[in-house]
Amino acid sequence: MTLIALRHKGREYKLNSIVQAIKAQGGFTYFDWHFASADDEVDMKGRMHAGRELFAGLNYYNPPGGSKHCLNSKLASCELRITYKQGNRKGVSELLYTGHRAAFEILTDLRDHGISIQV
């Protein structure tokens, strides 16, 4: 499920309803996530990624039992392209980018990710 909420230049864009999540596109591996979503105002496409060495592993215990591995990086790269579909910015695209300041987290039942669990 891909949900997007963004505050940018004094505006808030919420592509995070259930219907929006169903229409959105996304795919990930352990260290890379591609996503795309749109509404009447904007089209957003992006990617978050980081090298394996930039992740820490955390064990999340589920209240009903069992646990999941959380792969967490605070040093990920993120690229987000926003294309405006209305108003005086219609057709304008902006590229937002950070090289090593994005928070990226994957929660998984799988154990073949190669990240040591710290906590």
N, C-alpha and C positions, 0 to 999 in steps of 0.2 A: 504494500500500500504506500503510495507516494502522496504526501501532504506538504504543501509549501505555504509558509507565512513569511512575509518580507516587509520590513519598514525601510523605506528608501526615499530620501529627499522630501521628508515630511508627509509621505503617503504610506498607507498600510494596504498591502495586497494579501488577501486571504484566499488561497486556493486549497482549502482544507476541509471542505464538507465531504460527507460520505459520497455523494454523487460525483463531486470533483475528483475524489480519490479513485473512483472506478474508471473515470475517463483518462486519468493521468497515465503516463508511461514511466517505467523505471526498470532498472536491472542492476544487480550488484554481484560482485565477488567479494572476498574478504576485505580487500583493500581498495576497491574502486566502485563508485556508484554513479550511474548515469540516470538522469531524470528529465521529464518534460511534462508541462501542464499548461493549460490556457483557460481563460475565461473571456468575457466580452471586452475586457479592458486591456489585458496583456497576454503575451505568450512568453513562457519562461522555459529555458533549456539549460541544463547544467551538469556539472561533474564534480564530484569530490573524490580525492584519492590521496594516499600516502604510502610510503614504503613500509614494508613489514617492520623494519627496525624502529619506526616511529609510533608503534602501538604498544600499549600495555594491556595485559589480560586480567580481567576481574571475574570472580565467580559470583553469580547472582543466584541466590537461593529462592526458589518459588515457595510461597506459603503452602500450596497443596502438596508439595514434595518435589524432589528433583532439583536440578540447577541448570543454568544456562551460562555460557561464556560470553562476556561482554568484551569486545575488542574496541579499545578506546584510544583515540589520538587527539591531542590538542594542537598538533602541528601539521594538520592536513592542508592540502591545497584545495581551493574551491574556485570554480569558474562558473559564472551565471550570466547568461545572455537574456536580457529583457527586451522584448519588442512590443512597442505600444500600438494599440489597435484603435484608439479613439482620440478625439480632441486635437489640440495643436501639435502634439507629438506623434500623431498617427504615422506609422511606418518607420519611426526612429528606433534604432536599436542601441542599447548600452551594454557594455561588457564590464561586469564587476569581477575582480580577481584578487585573490590573496595567495601568496606562495606557501606560507607555513603558519597560518594563524587561524585556521578553521577547526572547529570541533567536529569530529566524525566518530560515530559509534555504531557498531553492528552487534546485535544480540543473536546468538546462535546456539542450537543444540549440538551442532557438529563439533568434533574434536580434532580435526585434521588441519587446523589453521596454522600451526607451527608457532604460536605465541605462548610464551610461558605465563602461567596464571600467577599473578603477584599477590593477590588478596582473595 
